[in-house]
């Protein structure tokens, strides 16, 4: 398993394991650079709003857990996480096309 694949798998595990009943439809992870040239991970979590209520406290806990897991893996990228519903994701994808 490549380092990138190991990081992707770890991020997906943390996200899906810490959002309670909220069903995660997909997780898109992209390596990028911020304005200062520092490495970041752009993480978009698509969830099914019918599966439960989005809990901002759980979402912030996910970020804390992601940071901890990245540190364990020796990864220096900072995770930028966004949460979007399935319907909003479809709208965003159709606007980008």
N, C-alpha and C positions, 0 to 999 in steps of 0.2 A: 504494500500500500504506500503510495506517495505521501509526502508530508502534507500536501494540499488536500488529498483525499481524506487523510486522517483528521485534519482540522475540520473539513466539511462535515464528516460523520460526527465528530465530537460536538460541533455547534448544533446540528440537527437533534442529537440526543438530548442536549441541555434544553433546547427550546421545547421539544415535544413532551419532555418529562416534567416541565414546570409551569404549565399553563392551566392546570386543573382540568376541568371537563371540556375546555375549549378545543375543538378539533382543528388540528393544523392540516391544511390542505396541501401546502407546499412551502418549501423554504428555498429561496434563491440567494446564493452567496457569491459575491464577486469581489475579488481583490482590486484595490484601487489606491490612489494616493490623495491625501488631502491638499489643501492650498499651499501648505508649507513643504510638501513633498514627503510627508510621513505616511507609512503604510496604514491603510484602513481596510476593514472588511465591510462591504455594504451588504446587509442582510435584510431581505424582505420576507416577512412571514405572512402568508396568506391563510386566513382562518375562516371557518364556517360560523357566521354569527347565530345560526339557528341552534348550534350545539351548546351555547351558553353565553353568559354575559362577559364581555371583555373587562378584565380587571387590571387597571393601571398599576396597582401595587404588585401584582404578579409579573407584569411586564417589566417593571423596574428591577424586580428580583431576578428575572431572567438575565438582564444586562449584567448585574453583579456576578451571577454564576458564569456567564460567558467570559467575563474578564478573568475570573479565577481559573477557568478551564484553559483559556489561552495561555495564561501564565504557566500553568502546569506543563503545557506542551512546548513552552519556550518560544511561543509566537508573540511578536511585538506589535502586530496590527491591532488597532483599536476598532471594536465592533460598533458600527452605526446601524441600529436596528429600527426598522419601520414595520408596523402592523397594519394590514389592509384586509378588508373583507373580500370574499370571492367576487362579488359583483363589482366592487371598486377595482379589483385587479383586472377583471375583464375590460372595464371601461378604460383603464390606463393603458392596457395592451392595445386596444383598438385605436386609441388616440395616437399611439406611437407608430402605428402602421401607416 
